[in-house]
């Protein structure tokens, strides 16, 4: 049994361990958006379904010898595909540059094609292992139960999921992960080879029917009695329950990822919770009791409603806890009711195939259907409401003998389920009252809100990306050109522009600047530009570009600015890399403000990305990083980049309480001139400025190969002047800036 146990454990570990790695390879090319992971999940679910179908067909239709030979041939082909990729591209898993998106047309389908080409065959082989090897073991060892192998498979899956963000991602680079995974795949092939030899040795022994549940999960050890084939209604119930749990999983992942950062740390938690519910519900019927889980679901939905009302102000730990509890109880209700509707053992293999189909349909709904029919993340409250409906249907099954008190309690619980199921969607709908425009695409949900209509001085249109305001513009004609939000003259960006102009004026040079801006928003930063300036904006979301250019008449800052502006559509880093082939842009100021909701695309803040920005700066150009964030402390990372690129740094924190036009913001300014931050520009403004240095080597940094938001998490939002323990105020420098650019 050991050989089968090792093979199944290894396959499950590799199957789930490669998923976040594949997502990390895809993130930088698709804008770092949370939708990257849900698209990857759709691919994984579809291939897993194909693997289950293959295992079911092979185990039920072919003789043992044919099974072994066919599967060994498939393993050899998959191993050859990995070796060929490693030879051609230098990595067994990394996609080549040919897969870089040239436009943003149908990104989900292009991403799935990339995964199929780079990972499809090995992933398919791994997905067949659990059910197929359980069948082989039952044939070779008919006197032994194969169900313990399923427990080992689940243990391998959970270990891979939980170990990746804590033990692998922060310490091991992507390339090393890919080669380590390939080595594990070779070991897995050898394990399956020993299992095939064992099967062939026993091929002449009397055959037994394939084990119940061979296509995915153990069933109760019941006899294979004759039973009618499940009808259409029962099959549709299987599909609906599994689809509901799948939608809740992906919607929860989207919800968490949009407000922190898209990456394995917040990918694997929901998937691990989902897997735990599947394990518990399908291990024993007694693990799911309708009354306790219905009460727990009520409490969880109330907590999620509170989290929605509080928004980003609620700490990340509480948000994760509330959403994880809702996912656990909701998925447990769906999977518990699903297991109670399982068919007789002889039909279990088909049952698990339909469950897999439901999972794929959930992925299709979240990735393809929901963005087409919803302008907000409605699938999350609707999925929780559907889970409440499932729990209600279970509670309404009246026992034959029921006391009056028990009946009253059951009705009250049902009423509470109805209440919370309706309340959360109504709470989401209440936010739509001020919405004048809403659009949803691969890059998230964008809304335009009309605020303060009763006050002409503050009447405004504001842009919301997810839960975060990304700029606003006043409607009153006299105030339409006012710089607002994070881009006031006292902000870090405003001070950098002012100092560059002051220096040029002192030298008798033209004060016109060349300014690059990664992230467009409503074009608020264009209000800081002057006649003669050249502004170049990089923006990946076409909806935001259209709004900033005046679509709908909400925003006009781009057209109102006296400067000349260009807007480049696409991922900023890819665009800058292409432009570098024709020479540097020579920006006097290059600003980075690329948050999607409150989540930062990590690939735009790695060491390699900052080195690229450095090449696009003029000789005395300044790099300005907007690092305001509710959950991440980006100061140490920014300072590590300053040290690596030989630049000096200053932290500029602006308290928004001093005026109606500004909101609190934190900027990190990097300059090649050590004395840049010591002029009166930075000492007389309203913002608080700290010139920062490093104490020794940085604790950590982000690179393309190794980056983890887990390292940058902080429990609460610090004060405007807060800085990390490894930074210190730089000493005063008796230096003067150069006399000529």
N, C-alpha and C positions, 0 to 999 in steps of 0.2 A: 504493500500500500504506500510505502514511502515514496516511490518513484512518481506515483500519481499525485500525491500530496504536494511534492516539490514542484512538479510541472504546473499544476493548477494554481498554486500560490504565486509562482513566478509570473504566470500569464496575467493574473489579476493585478499584480503589482505593476507590471509593465503597461498594462492596458490603461490604468488610471494615472500612472505616473507620467505618461507621455502627453496627456491631454493639456495640462497647464504649460508644458514646454512648447507644444505646438502653438498655443495661444500667444505665448511670448514672442515667438518668431513672427506671428501675424500682426501683432499690435502696432509696431512702428510704421507699417505700410498702409494702415487703415485708420490713421488719425488718433490712435489710442482710445477709441470710443468703447464704451461698455458693450455695444452691439457686436463687437468682434467675438467675444466669448460666447454669446448666445448663438451666433452663427456657427462657431466651432462645435457647440453642443449639438446643434442640428445635424451636423455631419457625423459626429460620433454616434448619435442615436440611430441614424440611418444605417451606418455600417454595422452597428451592433445588431440591428434587426436582420440585416443580410446574413450576418454570422450565425444567428439563431436559426434562420431558415435553412442555411446550409447544414448545420449540425442536425437539425430535425430530419431533413431529407436523407442525409448520409446514414444516420443511425437507424432509421426505420426502413430503408429501402435496399441497402447494400449489405453484402456479406462481410464478415469481419476482415478477411484478407483484402478485399477490394477497398474497404474503408481505410485500412492502414496504408496501402500503397498510394491511394489517391491523396490522402492528407499529407503523406511524406513528400510527394511531388509538389504539393502546394507550398509546403514549408521551404523546400529547396528554391522554388521560384521567388518566394518572399525574401529569403536570405540573399539570393543573387541580386534582387532589386536594391537592397540596402548596400551591398558591396559596390554595385554599379554607381549608385548615387555618391557614395564616398569617394570613388575614383574620379568621377567627373566634376563634382562640385567641392570636394575637400571635406564634406561632412555628410554623414548618413541621413540626416534629417533636415538640415537647413535648406530652405528654398533658395534657388538661384535668383540672381537679379532680374531674370526674365519674367519673374512673377510679380515684380513691382507693378502696382496699378498705374496705368497711364492716364486714367480718368476715373471719375467716381460713378460710372454707370454700372448698375447692378452689382454692388460690392459683395453682397451675400453670396451670389452664385459664383463670382470670381474667386472668393475666398474658399468656397467649398471645392472648387476645381483644383486650387493650389494644394489643399490638404489631401485630396484624392491622389494627386500626382506624387506628392512627397511622402505620404504616410499611409495611403489607402490600403495597399496590400498587406503590409505587416500588421496594421490595426485589425483588418478583417480576419487574418489568421488567429490573432490573439482572442478575438471575440468568439471564435468557435470552440475554444479550448475547454472551457468549463463544462458545457453540456456534452460535448463529444467524448471527453475523457471520462466523465462519469459513466457514460454508456459503455465505454471500453472496459472500465473497471468492473462493472456489473456482469459483463460477459466473461471476463477472465476470472473473476472471483465471485461467483453467484452466491456463495455462502456469506459474503460480507456486505454490509450496508454501505452504499456510496454517499450517503447524505452528509457525513462528516466532511467530505471534500468540498461541499458547498460552503460550509462554515469557514474552511480555510481560504476559499476564494474571496469571501467577504472580508476576512481579516487582511488579506493582501491588498484589497482595494482601499480599505480604510487607512492602512498604514501608509500607502502611497499618497493618498490625499492629504492626510494630516502632516506627514513628514515633509512634503514639498515646500510649503511656505516657511517652515521654521528651520529645517535642517539642510535643505538643498538650495533653494533660491538665494538666500542671503550670502552663501559661502562658495557656491560652485557656479562657474560661468556657463553660458548656454552651450558653447562648443564642447566643453568637458561633459556636460549633461548628455548631449547627443551621443558622444562616443561611449559613455557609460551605459546608456540605454541600449545601444547597438550590441555591446558586449553582453548585456543581460539577455538580449534576444538570441544570441548565439547559444548561450547556456540553456535557454528555454528550448531551442530546437533539439539540443542533445537530450534534454529530459523527455521530450515527446518521443524521440527515437527509441529510448529505452522502454517507454510505455507501449509503443507499436510492436517492439520485439516481444514483449510479454503477451500482447494480444494475439500475435501470430502463433506463439507457442501453444496457446490454448484454443486456436481456431478450430481444431478438430473435436474439441469437447462439445457436448450437447449445449446448444444455444438457449439462452433465456431471453424473454422479451426485454426491450430497453427499459430502464428504470423509470418509474413515474417521476415526472418533473425533470426529465433529462435535458430539457431545453432551457433550463434557467434556474430552477429553485426547487428545494425539497418539498415534498408533500407529505401529508400524514401517511404512515405506513399501512394503508388500507389495501385490501385485496383488489386485484384487477377484475372486479365484477363487471358484468355486462351492464351498460347504461346507455340511454338514448343520447344521441348527439345533441349538444346544446342548441337552442333555437336562436333566431335572429335577435329577439329582445334581450336575451342574456348576453349574447355577443356584443351588442351595442352598449350594454351596461359596463362590460369590461373595458370597452374602448373609452367610454365617457369618464369612468373613474381614473383610469391611468392617464388620460389626457389632462384631466383637471389637476392631478398631482404634478405632471410635467410642466404645465403652464405656471403653476404656483412656484415651482423651483426656478424657472428662468426669469419670471417677473421679479422675484425676490432678489436674484442676482443682479438684474438691471437696476433695481432700486438702490441697492447698496453701492454698486460700482459707480453710479453717476455722481455721487457726492463725495467720493474720496479719490480713488484712482482705479482704473481698470487694470487688474493684475491678479496673479495667482492667489495672493493673500485673501482677497474677497471673492475669488471664484470658488475655491475648494470648500469653504465653510458651508455654503448652502448645499453643495453636492454631497458633502459628507453627512449633513443632517438628513438629506433625502435618502441616502443609502441606508442610514441607521433605521429609518422608519420602515424601509422595505425589508430589512433583515428582521426586525422585531415582528412586524405584522405577518410575515410569511414563515416565521419559525414555529409559532404556536398560536392557535386561535385565542387562547386565554390572555395573550399579551395585549389584546385590544378589547377594551370594555367601553361600550357606547356612552354610558353616563359620565364617567370621569373625563373622557376625552371631549365630550361635548361641552362640559363646564370649562375645561382648559382652553378650548377653542374660543369660547366667549371671552374669557379673560385676555387671551392673546390678541384678538381682534380689537378689543378696547385699547390695549397697549399700543398697537400699531396706529390706531386712530389718534392717540395722544402724540405719537412720534410724528405723524403727518402734520398735526397742528403746530407742533413746536418747530419743525423744519430743521435746518442746519444748526440751530442754537442748542439742540439736544446733543449731548456727548456721543461720540462714535460708539463707545462701549454699550451705552443704553440702546442706541439704534440697532446695533448688531444683535443684542440680546432679545429685544422685542420682535424683530423680524425673524430671527432664528426660532423663537418659540412659536410664532404663528406658522412658519413653514413646517416645523415639526408636528404640531397638532393637526394642521390641515392635511398634510401628506399622510399622517398616521390614520386619520379618519378615512381618507380615500383608499389607502392600501389595506386597512383593516376590513372595510366593506368589500373590497375587491377579493380578499382572501376568503371571506365568508361566502362569496358567490362562485368559488372555484368548482369546477366540474368533477366528475368521477375520475380516478387516476388514469384511465385509459385515454382521456382527452386532455391531460394536463399539458402535453407538448404543444398542442394547438392553442391552449389557453395562454401560455407564456408568449407565443408568437403574437397573439392579439394584444396582449399587454404591451409588448414592444411597439406594435403599430400605434397604439395610443400615445406612447411616449414620443414617437416621431411626429404624430399629428400635433401634439403640443408644441414641439419645436417649430413646425411649419406655421402654426398660428402666431407665435410670438415674433418670429423673424420675418414672415412674409405677409400674413393677413393683417395683424394688428397695426403695423405701420401704414397700411393702405386704408384702413377704415377708422382708425382712432387718431386724434391729434394730441393725445396725452397717454400716459402709461395706464390706461384703463384696465389692462389685463390683470394688474395686481389686485385692485379691490374687487374686480369681478371674480377672479379665481378664489379669493377668500370667501366671497359671498356664495360661490358654488360649493365650497367645502362646508359652509354652514348649512346649505340646502341638503347636502348628503347626510350630515349629522342629524338634521331634522327628520329626514326620511327614515333613518334608523331608529330614532326615538319614537316616532309615531307608530312603530310596530307594536301594537298593544298586546301585552301578555294575556294568556287565557284567564288567569285569575289575578286581579289587580285591586289592591285596596284603594279607598278613596283618596287617602293622603298621597299615596304613590302616584295616582293619576293626576292630582293637582300639581305635584312636583314636576311630573313629566310635561304637562301643559305649560307650566311656567318656564321650564328650560327651553321648550320649543319657542315660546314667545320671545325669550331673550335672544335665541339664535336668529329669529327673524329680525329683531331689532338691530343687532350688530351687523347682520348681513346687509341691511338697507342703509344703516348710518354711515358706514365708510364710503360707499359710492356717493352718498349725498354730500359728505364732507369734501370729497374731491370735486364734486359738481359745484359746490359753493364757491370754489376758487375761480370758476369760469365766468362769474358775473362781470368782472372788470376786464375780461379778455376781449380785445378787438381783433386779434389775429392769432392764429395758432397753426403750426405746421410740425410734422414729425417725419423724420427720415432716419437713415442709418446713423447719423451723428447726434441724434437726440431730439428732444422736444423744445421748440422755440415758441414763445408767446409774447405778444405785445399787449401790455396792460395800460389802461387809462386810469391815472391816479389824480386825486385832489381836484376833481372837476368844479368843486364849489369855491376854490381859491384861485383866481386868475394868475396870481404871482407864482403859484406852485403847480398849476395845472400842467400835466406832463404825460408823455408816452414813455413807458419803460420796457426794456427788453429783458425777458427772463429766459434763461437757459436752464432747464430743470428747475431747481429750487433757488437759484442764485440770480440776482439782478446783474446784468452785464452792461449797464449804462442806461441813461435816459436823456430826453431832450424836452425843454419847456415848449409849450404851445404858443405862449404869448410872443408876438413877433419881436418885441424889444429884448426878449431873453433867449431867443432860439440859438444864439451863438455863444451862450455861456458855457464854459467848460465845467463839467459836472463829474460826479461819481469818483472814480479812482484817478481821474486825469485832470485835476485842478492844477493851477500854477504852483501850489504849495506841495504837490505830491512828488514822489521820487522822480517820475518822468518829467514833470514840470521843472523841477530844479535842475535836472541834467540839461534840458534844453536852454534854460536861462543862463547857466554857467558857460555853456559853449558859446552862446551869443555874447556874453560879457567879455570872455577872453578874446574873441575875434574883434570886438569893438575896441578893446584896449590896444590891440595891435594894428588898428586901422584897416582891418580886413572886412570884406563883406560878411554880414551876419546871417546870410542865407545858409540853411543846413540841409543836408541829405539825411532823411530819417527813415528807418525801417521799423515796421511794427508787425510782430507775429501775433495774429489775433486781431479781428476787426471790431467785433461788437457792433454798436450803432455808429461807429466812427467818431466816438467822443474825443479820442486823442487828436483828431484832425483840428479841433478847436484850438489847440496849442500851437499850430503851425502858422507861419506868417507868409506874407507875399514874398516870393522868391524861393521859398522852401520847396523841396521835392519829397513827397511822402510815398512810401511803397508799402502796401498792406498785403499780408499773406493770410488767407482764410480758406479753410477746407470746406466749410458748410455753405452750399450755394444759397440756401434760404436766408442766411444772415447777410450774404453779399447783396441779394436783391433788396432786403429791407434797408440796409445802409445806403443803397443807391437811390432810395426814395420810393420803392414799391409800396403802394397803399397810402403814401403821403404822411407816414408817421415820423420819419427821420430825414433830415436834410443836411447834416453836418458835413458830409463828404462834398456835397455840391456847394455848400456855403463857404467852405474854407478858401482863402485867397491863394493857397499853395497849390501846386500841381500834384495830383495824387494818381497813383496806379493801384489796382487791386489784382493780385495774383491768386487765382483759385487753385486749391490743392494743398496737400500736406506741406507745411512750411519748410521742413527739413529737406524733403525731396526736392522742392523747388529751389532752395538755396544751393543744394549740391549740383543741380543741373546748371544753375547760373554761374557757379564757380568755374565751370569748364570754359566759360568765355571771359573770365576775369572777376575780380572782386567788385562788389557794389560800393565799397568805400563809404559806408554809412558813418556820419558823425555821431549819431545816436541810433542804436539798435535795441528795441524794446521787445520783451517777451511777456505776453499776457494771453496764454492759450488755454485757460481753464475751460473745461466742458462741464457746466454746472459748477460744482466745487472740486471736480476731479481734474488733476493735471496729467496730461499725456507724458508719461515718464520719459519716453524716448526723446523728447525735446529738452530735457534737462540732464542729459548724461554728459560725461566728460568729452566724448566724441562730438556731441552736438555743440557744446560750448566752444570747442576748438574750431568747428566750422563757422560759428558766429564771429569768432576772433579774426578769421581770415576775411570776413566781409566788412570789418571795421576800417575806417580811415586811420592814419598813423596815430592820431590822438582821439580816436573815437571811443565812445562810452557804451558799455553793455548794461542795460537796465532790465532787471528781472522782477516781475511782480510776483511776490511770494506770499501774499495774504491767503491764509487758509485756515479753516476751522479745525482741521484734524492733523495736519502735517507740519512739522517743524523743518522748514527748508533752509534755514540759516546755515547749519553745518555743511550741507551739500553745496550750497552756493559758495561758501568760503573755500571748500576743497577745490572747486573749479577755479576760483581765483588764484589759488596757490599753484595749481597745475599749469595755468596759462600765464603766470607771471604778472598778475594784475593786482592792484590794491582794491579794497572793498570798503563800502560804507552802507550802513543800514538806515534807511529813511522811513520813519513811522509817523503817520499823520492821523491825528484824532479827529474824526468827523464831527464831533460835537460842537466845534467852533463855528460852523456855518451850515446853511441849508443845502448848499450845492455839492458838498463833499461827503464822502463816507470814509470810515477808517480804512487805511490801507498801509501795507508794508512793502517796501521796495528794497532790493539789494542792487547797489550800483557798483560796477566793476570798471576800473579805468587803468590804462597803462601808466598814467602819470600819478605818482604817489601824492602829489600836492593838490590834486584836482579838488578834493573835498574840504580844503581849508580856507576857501575864499568866503567873502561876506554873503555870497548866495546861500550857503549852507548854515551860516551862523545867525542870520537875521530873520529867517523864515519862521512860519508857524510850526513846521514839522520838526520833530526831534531827530537829530542825526547822530549816529555813533560810527566813528571810524574804527574798523575792526581789524584785528590781527589774529593769528593762530598760535596756540600753544603747542608746539611740536607738530607731529603728523596728525592729519584728520582721523577721526574715529572710523569713518566710512565715507564712501563716495558712490555715485551711481555711474556705471558704464554701460555700454551696449551689451556687454557680456554678463554683467552682474548688477542687478538693481532690485531693491525690495522696499516697498512702502512700509513694511513692518519696522524697518530701522528708523523711519522718520515719524512714526506715530507719536502723538502726545496725548495725555489724558484730557486736557482742557485747553482752551484758547488762552495764551498768556497775554500779558499786557503789551501795549505798543512797543515798549522798550526792552521786552524780554529777549534774551539771546541765550544760546546754549552754553553748556559748561566749558566747551573746548574753544571758546572765543574770548577775546579780551579787547579792550579799547587800545587802539594803536597810539603810540607816543606822538607828540607834536613834532612836525618836521619843518625845519627852517629852509624850505625849498621854494623855488619859483618855477612856474610853468615855462616851457620853452617860449622863445620870442617869435617863433614862426612855425606854422604848421608843417 
